[in-house]
Amino acid sequence: MSEQQDKTVGQYIKTLAIPLIIICLFCSFLVAFAHEGTKDTIAAKAKADTEAAYKAIFPDLGQLTQAKAPGGKIKDLQISKKDGKANGYIYTVVPNSYGGPLELMVGINAKDGKITGIKVLKHDDTPGLGAKSTEPAFSDQFKGKDTKKDIKLVKHATNKPDEFQAITAATITSSAIRDGVNEVRADYVKNYAGK
């Protein structure tokens, strides 16, 4: 390459690089501005979704107080209070499932120690199979289950108070939910039952 061609290529690169740098800086500014402008809305939406989930699994929701989570797979514990007394407990537990961690919320009534509901908040399990864990037909099985003993997973419904029916072809997802519910149940019995 001649010296003249080197200058031409260098000038060509400068001619392209300067506008590209300006465009990149402008786009970065727009993304940052959009993020700042929407982060409060996103946070408010996330808070509203969480409160709706609390209400869905514990309909008699009172004033919530965050308690220290016991650790392990239990990531959060909210205590619902009415008239200054605990009327329920809402746990968030993250057991391992087929596609990775599954985030599960479990409500327990303080008066009778029964499960008021469960809700799968997040999962990466197979669409159409493990995803059925989010459907009411599956989650409603847990309402009214007693926390006095472990909840068992069965392939066919038996209507026993300590059993629930697995999702067909999604045994790993069902097992993860069982494990999460039983971890919550054990913590509730150890720290809150009858108090």
C-alpha positions as MATLAB code, in Angstrom:
seq = 'MSEQQDKTVGQYIKTLAIPLIIICLFCSFLVAFAHEGTKDTIAAKAKADTEAAYKAIFPDLGQLTQAKAPGGKIKDLQISKKDGKANGYIYTVVPNSYGGPLELMVGINAKDGKITGIKVLKHDDTPGLGAKSTEPAFSDQFKGKDTKKDIKLVKHATNKPDEFQAITAATITSSAIRDGVNEVRADYVKNYAGK';
ca = [
       0.000    0.000    0.000;
       1.286    3.416   -0.863;
       1.551    6.286    1.577;
      -1.298    8.059   -0.234;
      -3.582    4.993    0.150;
      -2.692    4.758    3.880;
      -3.825    8.367    4.402;
      -7.043    7.738    2.485;
      -7.898    4.617    4.542;
      -7.060    6.462    7.776;
      -9.221    9.418    6.796;
     -12.038    7.045    5.822;
     -11.880    5.338    9.236;
     -11.906    8.709   11.038;
     -14.842    9.812    8.917;
     -16.844    6.740    9.988;
     -15.625    6.455   13.567;
     -16.543    9.958   14.748;
     -20.245    9.734   13.754;
     -20.438    6.190   15.176;
     -19.015    7.338   18.512;
     -21.491   10.227   18.618;
     -24.403    7.888   17.784;
     -23.289    5.393   20.470;
     -23.028    8.110   23.107;
     -26.451    9.467   22.162;
     -28.032    5.982   22.295;
     -26.401    5.307   25.666;
     -27.853    8.562   26.959;
     -31.326    7.567   25.681;
     -31.143    4.134   27.337;
     -29.994    5.653   30.641;
     -32.747    8.283   30.455;
     -35.389    5.623   29.696;
     -34.154    3.488   32.590;
     -34.288    6.389   35.038;
     -37.714    7.420   33.771;
     -39.251    3.956   34.185;
     -37.504    2.474   37.226;
     -40.071    3.886   39.695;
     -42.936    2.543   37.580;
     -41.266   -0.866   37.362;
     -40.634   -0.919   41.134;
     -44.258    0.074   41.846;
     -45.507   -2.675   39.505;
     -43.268   -5.268   41.175;
     -44.530   -4.184   44.616;
     -48.165   -4.351   43.475;
     -47.594   -7.818   41.980;
     -46.029   -9.045   45.227;
     -48.893   -7.652   47.319;
     -51.405   -9.290   44.961;
     -49.571  -12.604   45.399;
     -49.684  -12.207   49.214;
     -53.419  -11.574   49.048;
     -53.993  -14.497   46.658;
     -52.373  -17.050   48.950;
     -53.482  -15.464   52.225;
     -56.899  -13.823   51.709;
     -57.183  -12.637   55.347;
     -54.086  -10.480   54.896;
     -53.418   -7.940   57.620;
     -50.512   -5.592   58.252;
     -47.317   -7.248   57.032;
     -44.091   -7.317   59.006;
     -40.949   -8.785   57.562;
     -39.327  -11.353   59.834;
     -35.815  -12.730   59.623;
     -35.802  -15.536   57.060;
     -34.403  -18.727   58.584;
     -32.051  -19.326   55.663;
     -31.632  -22.443   53.596;
     -34.041  -22.268   50.706;
     -36.418  -19.923   52.566;
     -35.628  -16.435   51.273;
     -38.370  -14.322   52.838;
     -40.895  -14.466   55.658;
     -43.734  -12.012   56.117;
     -45.955  -12.119   59.199;
     -49.521  -10.910   58.742;
     -50.964   -9.227   61.829;
     -54.478   -8.121   62.749;
     -55.221   -6.368   66.020;
     -51.553   -6.715   66.966;
     -51.582  -10.535   66.754;
     -50.156  -12.767   64.072;
     -52.906  -14.236   61.940;
     -50.711  -15.732   59.239;
     -47.294  -16.366   57.779;
     -46.212  -15.963   54.169;
     -42.991  -17.643   53.173;
     -41.015  -17.351   49.948;
     -38.928  -20.440   49.293;
     -36.654  -21.301   46.360;
     -36.289  -25.075   45.840;
     -34.358  -26.515   42.887;
     -36.492  -27.706   40.003;
     -36.062  -29.093   36.487;
     -35.046  -25.798   34.850;
     -33.249  -24.386   37.896;
     -34.505  -22.573   41.001;
     -38.276  -22.260   41.342;
     -39.636  -19.372   43.442;
     -42.643  -20.393   45.514;
     -44.813  -18.494   47.995;
     -46.643  -20.417   50.748;
     -49.272  -19.026   53.126;
     -50.126  -20.531   56.530;
     -53.019  -19.575   58.802;
     -51.818  -18.920   62.374;
     -55.114  -20.016   63.970;
     -55.336  -23.569   62.640;
     -51.863  -24.132   61.147;
     -53.260  -24.955   57.725;
     -51.886  -23.925   54.367;
     -54.011  -21.164   52.862;
     -52.428  -21.390   49.434;
     -49.315  -21.584   47.322;
     -48.206  -19.603   44.296;
     -45.330  -20.289   41.931;
     -43.814  -16.864   41.277;
     -40.999  -17.832   38.900;
     -39.815  -20.973   37.179;
     -37.792  -22.057   34.164;
     -39.439  -25.432   33.752;
     -40.765  -26.885   30.528;
     -43.669  -24.907   29.028;
     -46.809  -27.042   28.978;
     -45.505  -29.443   31.634;
     -43.780  -27.863   34.650;
     -45.553  -24.618   33.810;
     -48.803  -26.293   34.930;
     -47.603  -25.638   38.482;
     -48.880  -22.073   38.073;
     -52.437  -23.198   37.287;
     -55.151  -23.165   39.970;
     -56.005  -26.828   39.279;
     -52.598  -27.709   40.701;
     -52.050  -25.066   43.382;
     -55.575  -25.383   44.852;
     -54.662  -28.895   46.064;
     -52.623  -27.324   48.858;
     -55.408  -25.222   50.385;
     -56.334  -26.583   53.795;
     -53.400  -28.995   54.065;
     -52.273  -29.415   57.663;
     -48.729  -28.505   58.645;
     -48.454  -31.156   61.357;
     -46.701  -33.626   59.043;
     -44.893  -33.643   55.721;
     -46.917  -33.250   52.547;
     -46.486  -36.264   50.242;
     -46.427  -36.392   46.467;
     -48.561  -39.095   44.821;
     -49.218  -39.983   41.183;
     -52.962  -40.415   41.619;
     -55.295  -38.396   43.823;
     -56.283  -40.131   47.063;
     -57.929  -37.222   48.901;
     -55.711  -37.838   51.944;
     -55.074  -34.622   53.870;
     -51.289  -34.925   53.632;
     -51.017  -35.742   49.899;
     -51.192  -33.918   46.584;
     -51.243  -35.194   43.028;
     -48.151  -34.675   40.873;
     -48.322  -32.915   37.535;
     -48.326  -35.592   34.841;
     -44.882  -35.812   33.166;
     -43.499  -33.119   35.489;
     -42.406  -35.116   38.521;
     -39.306  -32.980   39.112;
     -41.370  -29.774   39.262;
     -43.899  -31.448   41.585;
     -41.066  -32.755   43.783;
     -39.510  -29.280   43.980;
     -42.818  -27.812   45.132;
     -43.212  -30.597   47.693;
     -39.699  -29.917   48.985;
     -40.361  -26.177   49.219;
     -43.692  -26.611   50.996;
     -42.178  -29.105   53.442;
     -39.248  -26.809   54.235;
     -41.733  -24.030   55.009;
     -43.920  -26.413   57.001;
     -40.953  -27.536   59.129;
     -39.922  -23.954   59.893;
     -43.486  -22.966   60.785;
     -43.924  -25.945   63.131;
     -40.550  -25.324   64.782;
     -40.874  -21.554   65.272;
     -44.528  -20.450   65.133;
     -47.070  -23.256   65.569;
     -49.179  -22.798   68.680;
     -47.606  -19.478   69.624;
];
